[in-house]
Amino acid sequence: MKIDGKAVVITGAGSGIGAALARRMAKMGAQVCVGDLNADAAKSVAAEIGGHGFACDVRDEAQVQNLIAQATKALGSIDIYVSNAGIGRGEPSHAASADNDVWMLNWQVHVMAHVYASRALLPMMIERGSGHLVNVASAAGLLNQIGDAAYSATKHAAVSFAESLAITHGADGIGVSVVCPQYVATPLLGLSDADASDRASLLTADDVAAAVTNGVEADQFLILSHPVVKDYTQQRAQDHERWITGMQMLRAKAQEHFGDAAATTLYKLV
Ligand SMILES: NC(=O)c1ccc[n+]([C@@H]2O[C@H](COP(=O)([O-])OP(=O)(O)OC[C@H]3O[C@@H](n4cnc5c(N)ncnc54)[C@H](O)[C@@H]3O)[C@@H](O)[C@H]2O)c1
C-alpha cells in the first residue's frame, strides 16, 4: 500500500521504532496518529510531525477501541495500523523464572494488543476491501531471544497471529506485514543511535522504519530489517538440533564475556 495520503495509527510511537516510523510516514505524506502508554511522549511526537497524539494502554481492549475511534474521528477511515508497542523485561534466572505478571504483560502487549486492534479494524477494512495491518514482532519471533523466554514465546505467537491474518484476509483486499528486527538501538535495550554507528548487527530505529515503509509499499508479509535473520531462519529450519547447539554456545560465550546473556549486550556477539 502506498503511504502518501494514507491515515495511519502507530502504537508505542512515543519512542524508538514507532516514533521513527511516525516521523518517516508523516514525511512520506501520511497523516499519523501516535498512541502510547506515555501520553506526553505521544503528544510530543505528534506535535513534531503535525499529527495527533493519544494516551493508550494497548493491554486494554477498550483503550485500543478508543484509540481507533479517536483516530477515525481525526483522520477518517484508518488505512494502516501499526501494532508496535512492546516491552522487554528479561528473566531473573532460569527460563521459567519471570513471574506470572511478567508473562501476562508480555502476552497482553505482544499478542492480545494485536488481536484487539484487528478485531476493531477488520470489519471496517473488509467492508472497504482495503487496509494494511502491520504487526511489529521481532527476530525473536522467528528464532529466540536468549535470556527472555516470555518475550520469545509471545513474539512467536505474534508472528503466528499475523500469518493467520494474512491467510484469512488476503482475499478481502487486506495487506498484512509482520516486522522481525534483530537488535535495534532504542530505549528498550537501553541504547541510542550513537551505539549503532559501528555495528552491522545493531540498527537504528530510522533504519528499521525505512525497512517497514519499503515493505508496506511492496505489500510484503515478512519484513526483515536485518537480512542475516533470513539466513538464521533457514539454518534453523534445515537443522534444528545444530541450531540449538549454536544458540547454547552463543549463550555460554555471552556469559563468559559479560557475566550474563542479556539482550542489552548480546548484540555485541552476533
Ligand atoms: N529494540 C529492539 O532491539 C527490538 C528488536 C526487535 C523487535 N523490537 C520490537 O519493536 C517494538 C518497538 O520497540 P522499541 O525498540 O522501539 O522500544 P521502545 O522502548 O523505544 O518503545 C516502545 C514504546 O512502547 C510503549 N509501550 C509499552 N507498553 C505499552 C502499552 N501497554 N501500551 C502502549 N504503549 C506501550 C512505550 O511507552 C514505548 O514508547 C516492540 O514491539 C519491540 O518488541 C525491538
The ligand as a MOL file (V3000), in Angstrom:
LIG
                    3D

  0  0  0     0  0            999 V3000
M  V30 BEGIN CTAB
M  V30 COUNTS 44 48 0 0 0
M  V30 BEGIN ATOM
M  V30 1 N 14.8390 -2.5880 20.1430 0
M  V30 2 C 14.9970 -3.8120 19.6410 0
M  V30 3 O 16.1280 -4.3560 19.6190 0
M  V30 4 C 13.8370 -4.5540 19.0510 0
M  V30 5 C 14.1140 -5.7080 18.2920 0
M  V30 6 C 13.0600 -6.4250 17.7530 0
M  V30 7 C 11.7620 -6.0110 17.9540 0
M  V30 8 N 11.5190 -4.8870 18.6890 0 CHG=1
M  V30 9 C 10.1200 -4.5190 18.8890 0
M  V30 10 O 9.9080 -3.2270 18.3740 0
M  V30 11 C 8.7990 -2.6240 19.0490 0
M  V30 12 C 9.1780 -1.2240 19.4820 0
M  V30 13 O 10.2250 -1.3200 20.4240 0
M  V30 14 P 11.3730 -0.2170 20.5900 0
M  V30 15 O 12.6650 -0.9250 20.4880 0
M  V30 16 O 11.1010 0.9410 19.7290 0 CHG=-1
M  V30 17 O 11.1680 0.1240 22.1460 0
M  V30 18 P 10.9250 1.4960 22.9370 0
M  V30 19 O 11.0080 1.1280 24.3580 0
M  V30 20 O 11.8050 2.5650 22.4130 0
M  V30 21 O 9.4260 1.8700 22.5430 0
M  V30 22 C 8.3350 1.0970 22.9740 0
M  V30 23 C 7.1600 2.0180 23.2180 0
M  V30 24 O 6.0380 1.1950 23.5630 0
M  V30 25 C 5.3400 1.8660 24.5970 0
M  V30 26 N 4.5420 0.9060 25.3660 0
M  V30 27 C 4.9660 -0.0570 26.2260 0
M  V30 28 N 3.9240 -0.6870 26.7800 0
M  V30 29 C 2.8060 -0.1200 26.2570 0
M  V30 30 C 1.4210 -0.3220 26.4540 0
M  V30 31 N 0.9640 -1.2370 27.3170 0
M  V30 32 N 0.5510 0.4400 25.7360 0
M  V30 33 C 1.0040 1.3770 24.8740 0
M  V30 34 N 2.3020 1.6390 24.6750 0
M  V30 35 C 3.1950 0.8970 25.3620 0
M  V30 36 C 6.4120 2.5290 25.4580 0
M  V30 37 O 5.8750 3.5860 26.2470 0
M  V30 38 C 7.3870 2.9940 24.3770 0
M  V30 39 O 7.1030 4.3210 23.9760 0
M  V30 40 C 8.4500 -3.5660 20.2120 0
M  V30 41 O 7.3300 -4.3540 19.8630 0
M  V30 42 C 9.6970 -4.4130 20.3460 0
M  V30 43 O 9.4340 -5.6800 20.9160 0
M  V30 44 C 12.5250 -4.1390 19.2290 0
M  V30 END ATOM
M  V30 BEGIN BOND
M  V30 1 1 1 2
M  V30 2 2 2 3
M  V30 3 1 2 4
M  V30 4 1 4 5
M  V30 5 2 4 44
M  V30 6 2 5 6
M  V30 7 1 6 7
M  V30 8 2 7 8
M  V30 9 1 8 9
M  V30 10 1 8 44
M  V30 11 1 9 10
M  V30 12 1 9 42
M  V30 13 1 10 11
M  V30 14 1 11 12
M  V30 15 1 11 40
M  V30 16 1 12 13
M  V30 17 1 13 14
M  V30 18 2 14 15
M  V30 19 1 14 16
M  V30 20 1 14 17
M  V30 21 1 17 18
M  V30 22 2 18 19
M  V30 23 1 18 20
M  V30 24 1 18 21
M  V30 25 1 21 22
M  V30 26 1 22 23
M  V30 27 1 23 24
M  V30 28 1 23 38
M  V30 29 1 24 25
M  V30 30 1 25 26
M  V30 31 1 25 36
M  V30 32 1 26 27
M  V30 33 1 26 35
M  V30 34 2 27 28
M  V30 35 1 28 29
M  V30 36 1 29 30
M  V30 37 2 29 35
M  V30 38 1 30 31
M  V30 39 2 30 32
M  V30 40 1 32 33
M  V30 41 2 33 34
M  V30 42 1 34 35
M  V30 43 1 36 37
M  V30 44 1 36 38
M  V30 45 1 38 39
M  V30 46 1 40 41
M  V30 47 1 40 42
M  V30 48 1 42 43
M  V30 END BOND
M  V30 END CTAB
M  END
